């Protein structure tokens, strides 16, 4: 099931923060050539992003305690 997510990256030339959206439909996410958005105050230069998807999976743990009814 493909998901659409975004990533915020800094331009390596001017430091402007750019937001890019992409669709993840497999474990492999290819590198992409993107540009620094001049309308957001960027420098309009091309650079490469290599997005990585990281999933942190954790579980809560609970004791099972036996309830004893006293006779």
C-alpha positions as CSV (number, residue, x, y, z in Angstrom):
1,X,0.0,0.0,0.0
2,X,1.7,3.2,-1.1
3,X,1.9,6.1,1.3
4,X,2.5,9.8,0.6
5,X,4.9,11.5,3.0
6,X,7.0,14.6,3.0
7,X,10.6,15.4,4.1
8,X,12.1,18.7,5.0
9,X,15.7,19.2,3.9
10,X,18.2,22.1,3.9
11,X,19.6,23.3,0.7
12,X,23.4,22.5,0.7
13,X,24.1,25.8,-1.1
14,X,22.1,28.5,0.7
15,X,20.6,26.6,3.7
16,X,17.0,27.3,2.9
17,X,14.5,24.7,4.2
18,X,12.6,23.0,1.4
19,X,9.8,20.5,1.8
20,X,9.4,17.7,-0.8
21,X,6.5,15.2,-1.1
22,X,7.0,11.7,-2.5
23,X,5.2,8.4,-2.6
24,X,6.6,5.3,-0.9
25,X,5.5,2.1,-2.5
26,X,8.4,-0.2,-1.7
27,X,11.3,-0.6,0.6
28,X,13.6,1.2,-1.8
29,X,13.3,4.9,-2.2
30,X,15.4,6.2,-5.1
31,X,17.5,9.4,-4.9
32,X,15.9,12.4,-6.5
33,X,17.2,15.6,-8.1
34,X,15.3,18.5,-6.6
35,X,15.7,22.3,-6.7
36,X,15.8,24.9,-4.0
37,X,12.5,26.8,-4.3
38,X,13.2,30.4,-5.2
39,X,9.6,31.4,-4.2
40,X,10.4,30.3,-0.6
41,X,13.6,32.4,-0.5
42,X,15.9,29.7,-2.0
43,X,18.7,30.0,-4.6
44,X,17.0,28.0,-7.4
45,X,19.9,25.5,-7.7
46,X,19.5,21.7,-8.2
47,X,20.7,19.2,-5.6
48,X,20.2,15.5,-4.8
49,X,18.2,14.1,-1.9
50,X,18.4,10.5,-0.7
51,X,15.3,9.9,1.5
52,X,15.4,7.2,4.1
53,X,12.3,5.8,5.8
54,X,12.9,4.8,9.5
55,X,10.3,3.1,11.5
56,X,10.6,2.9,15.3
57,X,8.6,0.0,16.6
58,X,8.1,-0.5,20.3
59,X,5.7,-2.4,22.5
60,X,4.3,-1.7,26.0
61,X,4.8,-4.6,28.4
62,X,2.5,-5.6,31.2
63,X,2.6,-8.3,33.9
64,X,0.0,-11.0,34.1
65,X,-0.7,-11.4,37.7
66,X,-2.9,-14.3,39.0
67,X,-5.8,-13.3,41.2
68,X,-6.3,-15.7,44.1
69,X,-9.5,-15.8,45.9
70,X,-8.9,-16.6,49.6
71,X,-11.2,-19.3,51.0
